[in-house]
């Protein structure tokens, strides 16, 4: 079964999801770019901010999910949206900015993918991306444990993301030979989430979704209920109704 991304579930926590995207955008220091690509643009929730950052630029969104792009087109009908897999996508012309917020963790072979993408940036332009680096946190580790001990292991194990994001020094070594300068940093956000069992709802819109989509409805519901029970014990709701969810992210801004 092919996973179909749910924009509404993904955007349930729009504020915490958008903050690292804007933090990355603020560090992409390019004057008056002509062509900017939003790679893995999803429902276009960041694309509008990119356009505000560079009002005169031609901002183009690229994503593999037609469901996400349908919402992006509704949100910004004046933009160009391209359905493509970033593994084999190349722009029609050299870009001034390639920007990507939380997309490359879904793709393998970063040692091939990322140098290939940065080669499409003009001299003086920027390749800026952000990746979640929270894979050892309980919210993610519990998924691996349940799959390993559950009845659907053979079906779900190939779908697990196991350490899909490298260390900061890995990305430095990978990209430095191809660029004139590079800035890399990590931030751990203490996300303050609303709602019942908020962390389970968070992962339901991201890392957990491909697994749930692979199961029949009853099995998916049972798996999610079991996961949600374990996660609630690790991230309890506070008396004020908030849940604190520490989340680490890796940022890279590379200049050609």
For each residue, the residues with C-beta under 8 A, 3 or more apart:
1: 213 214
2: 213
3: 209 210 213 214
4: 65 67 213
5: 10 42 65 67 68 209
6: 9 10 67 205 209
7: 10 11 42 43 67 68 71
8: 11 12
9: 6 12 201 204 205 209
10: 5 6 7 17 42 43 205 206
11: 7 8 14 17 43 45 205
12: 8 9 195 201 202 205
13: 16 17 191 193 198 201 202 205
14: 11 17 18 45
15: 18 19
16: 13 19 189 191 192 193 245 247
17: 10 11 13 14 20 21 45 102
18: 14 15 21 22 45 46 49
19: 15 16 22 23 189
20: 17 23 24 101 102 130 187 189 249 251
21: 17 18 24 25 46 49 101 102 130
22: 18 19 25 26 46 49
23: 19 20 26 27 130 187 251
24: 20 21 27 28 99 101 128 129 130 251 253
25: 21 22 28 46 49 50 53 99 128
26: 22 23
27: 23 24 128 183 251 253
28: 24 25 53 97 99 126 128 253
29: 126 253
30: 33 54 96 97 124 125 126
31:
32: 54 56 57
33: 30 36 54 57 96 97 125
34: 56 57 58 96
35: 57 58 60 91 93 94 95 96 97
36: 33 50 54 57 58 59 60 95 96 97 98 99
37: 59 60 61 62 91 95 97 98 99
38: 41 44 46 47 50 59 60 61 62 99 100 101
39: 62 86 98 99 100 103 117 129
40: 62 63 64 86 100 101 102 103 104 106
41: 38 44 46 47 61 62 63 68 69 72 81
42: 5 7 10 45 46 63 65 68 72 103
43: 7 10 11 68 71 72 75
44: 38 41 47 48 61 68 69 71 72 73 75 76 79 81
45: 11 14 17 18 42 48 75
46: 18 21 22 25 38 41 42 49 50 101
47: 38 41 44 50 51 59 61 72 75 76 79
48: 44 45 51 52 75 76
49: 18 21 22 25 46 52 53
50: 25 36 38 46 47 53 54 57 59 99
51: 47 48 54 55 57 59 76 79
52: 48 49 55
53: 25 28 49 50
54: 30 32 33 36 50 51 57 59 97
55: 51 52
56: 32 34
57: 32 33 34 35 36 50 51 54 96 97
58: 34 35 36 80
59: 36 37 38 47 50 51 54 79
60: 35 36 37 38 79 80 81 82 91
61: 37 38 41 44 47 69 72 76 79 80 81 82
62: 37 38 39 40 41 81 82 83 84 86 89
63: 40 41 42 68 69 72 81 82 83 84
64: 40 83 84 85 86
65: 4 5 42 68 69 83
66: 69 70 83
67: 4 5 6 7 70 71
68: 5 7 41 42 43 44 63 65 71 72
69: 41 44 61 63 65 66 72 73 81 83
70: 66 67 73 74
71: 7 43 44 67 68 74 75
72: 41 42 43 44 47 61 63 68 69 75 76 79 81
73: 44 69 70 76 77 79 81
74: 70 71 77
75: 43 44 45 47 48 71 72
76: 44 47 48 51 61 72 73 79
77: 73 74
78:
79: 44 47 51 59 60 61 72 73 76
80: 58 60 61
81: 41 44 60 61 62 63 69 72 73
82: 60 61 62 63 89
83: 62 63 64 65 66 69
84: 62 63 64 88 89
85: 64 88 89
86: 39 40 62 64 89 103 104 107 113 117
87: 107 109 113
88: 84 85
89: 62 82 84 85 86
90: 120
91: 35 37 60 94 95 120
92:
93: 35
94: 35 91 120 121 122 125
95: 35 36 37 91 98 120 121 122 125
96: 30 33 34 35 36 57 121 122 124 125 126
97: 28 30 33 35 36 37 54 57 121 125 126 127 128
98: 36 37 39 95 117 118 120 121 125 126 127 128 129
99: 24 25 28 36 37 38 39 50 128 129
100: 38 39 40 103 104 128 129 130
101: 20 21 24 38 40 46 129 130
102: 17 20 21 40 105 130 131 132 249
103: 39 40 42 86 100 106 107 129
104: 40 86 100 107 110 113 114 129 131 165
105: 102 131 132 161 164 165
106: 40 103 161 164
107: 86 87 103 104 110 113
108: 113 164
109: 87 112 113
110: 104 107 113 114 166 171 174
111: 114 115 174
112: 109 115 116
113: 86 87 104 107 108 109 110 116 117
114: 104 110 111 117 118 127 129 171 174 175
115: 111 112 118 119 174 175 178
116: 112 113 119 120
117: 39 86 98 113 114 120 121 127
118: 98 114 115 121 127 175 178 179 254 256
119: 115 116 178
120: 90 91 94 95 98 116 117
121: 94 95 96 97 98 117 118 125 126 127 256
122: 94 95 96 125 256
123: 256
124: 30 96 255 256
125: 30 33 94 95 96 97 98 121 122 255 256
126: 28 29 30 96 97 98 121 253 254 255 256
127: 97 98 114 117 118 121 175 179 252 253 254 255 256
128: 24 25 27 28 97 98 99 100 251 252 253 254
129: 24 39 98 99 100 101 103 104 114 251 252
130: 20 21 23 24 100 101 102 249 250 251 252
131: 102 104 105 165 249 250 252
132: 102 105 135 165 247 248 249 250
133: 165 186 248 249 250
134: 137 139 140 247 248 249
135: 132 140 141 161 162 163 164 165
136: 140 141
137: 134 140 141 246 247 248
138: 141 142 231 234 235
139: 134 142 143 199 202 203 231 234 235 245
140: 134 135 136 137 143 144 203 207
141: 135 136 137 138 144 145
142: 138 139 145 146 227 230 231 234
143: 139 140 146 147 160 203 207 208 211 227
144: 140 141 147 148 160 162
145: 141 142 148 149
146: 142 143 149 150 223 226 227 230
147: 143 144 150 152 153 156 157 160 211
148: 144 145 153 157
149: 145 146 153
150: 146 147 153 156 223
151:
152: 147 155 156 215 219 223
153: 147 148 149 150 156 157
154: 157
155: 152 158 214 215
156: 147 150 152 153 159 160 211 214 215
157: 147 148 153 154 160
158: 155
159: 156 210 211 214
160: 143 144 147 156 157 211
161: 105 106 135 164 207
162: 135 144
163: 135 166
164: 105 106 108 135 161
165: 104 105 131 132 133 135 250
166: 110 163 170 171 174
167: 170 171
168: 171 172 184 185 186 250
169: 172 173
170: 166 167 173 174
171: 110 114 166 167 168 174 175 184 250 252
172: 168 169 175 176 182 184
173: 169 170 176
174: 110 111 114 115 166 170 171
175: 114 115 118 127 171 172 178 179 182 252 254
176: 172 173 179 182
177:
178: 115 118 119 175 254 256
179: 118 127 175 176 182 254 255 256
180: 255 256
181: 254 255
182: 172 175 176 179 252 253 254 255
183: 27 251 252 253 254
184: 168 171 172 250 251 252 253
185: 168 250 251
186: 133 168 248 249 250 251
187: 20 23 248 249 251
188: 246 247 248 249
189: 16 19 20 246 247 248 249
190: 244 245 246
191: 13 16 244 245 246 247
192: 16 242 243 244 245
193: 13 16 198 199 201 202 242 243 244 245
194: 198 241 242 243
195: 12 198 201 243
196: 201 237
197: 200 201 228 231 232 237 243
198: 13 193 194 195 201 202 235 237 243 245
199: 139 193 202 203 231 232 234 235 243 245
200: 197 203 204 208 224 227 228 231 232
201: 9 12 13 193 195 196 197 198 204 205
202: 12 13 139 193 198 199 205 206 245
203: 139 140 143 199 200 206 207 208 227 231
204: 9 200 201 208 209 212 224
205: 6 9 10 11 12 13 201 202 209
206: 10 202 203 209
207: 140 143 161 203 210
208: 143 200 203 204 211 212 224 227
209: 3 5 6 9 204 205 206 212 213
210: 3 159 207 213 214
211: 143 147 156 159 160 208 214 215 223
212: 204 208 209 215 220 223 224
213: 1 2 3 4 209 210 220
214: 1 3 155 156 159 210 211
215: 152 155 156 211 212 219 220 223
216: 219 220
217: 220 221
218: 221 222
219: 152 215 216 222 223
220: 212 213 215 216 217 223 224
221: 217 218 224 225
222: 218 219 225 226
223: 146 150 152 211 212 215 219 220 226 227
224: 200 204 208 212 220 221 227 228
225: 221 222 228 229
226: 146 222 223 229 230
227: 142 143 146 200 203 208 223 224 230 231
228: 197 200 224 225 231 232
229: 225 226 232 233
230: 142 146 226 227 233 234
231: 138 139 142 197 199 200 203 227 228 234 235
232: 197 199 200 228 229 235 236 237
233: 229 230 236
234: 138 139 142 199 230 231
235: 138 139 198 199 231 232 243 244 245
236: 232 233 243
237: 196 197 198 232 241 242 243
238: 241 242 243 244
239:
240:
241: 194 237 238
242: 192 193 194 237 238
243: 192 193 194 195 197 198 199 235 236 237 238
244: 190 191 192 193 235 238
245: 16 139 190 191 192 193 198 199 202 235
246: 137 188 189 190 191
247: 16 132 134 137 188 189 191
248: 132 133 134 137 186 187 188 189
249: 20 102 130 131 132 133 134 186 187 188 189
250: 130 131 132 133 165 168 171 184 185 186
251: 20 23 24 27 128 129 130 183 184 185 186 187
252: 127 128 129 130 131 171 175 182 183 184
253: 24 27 28 29 126 127 128 182 183 184
254: 118 126 127 128 175 178 179 181 182 183
255: 124 125 126 127 179 180 181 182
256: 118 121 122 123 124 125 126 127 178 179 180
